[in-house]
């Protein structure tokens, strides 16, 4: 991306992280990448941003539900 120092496009971040550009845009749209910005239709990611941790699959457990019985 020209003119924005310290940032890279979603496609560049995808290549660096080893995932698809669609996956990076998905993470960006859900606020999972710290420091990311959107300029019109283009997302930019800080060059030093780390790939977000993967969340475990499935539904989170309900802590209020009793498990014994």
WOHU-V213280 format. One record per pair of residues at least 24 apart in sequence whose ideal C-beta (glycine too) atoms are under 8 Angstrom apart, sorted by the first residue. I is the first residue (numbers start at 1). J is the second residue. Records with the same first field share a line. If there is no record, write none. Layout:
I = J, J
This chain:
1 = 42, 44
4 = 39, 44
6 = 46, 47, 48
7 = 37, 44, 45, 46, 47
8 = 44, 45, 47
9 = 42, 43, 44, 45
10 = 42, 43, 44, 45
12 = 45
13 = 45, 49
17 = 51
19 = 51
27 = 52
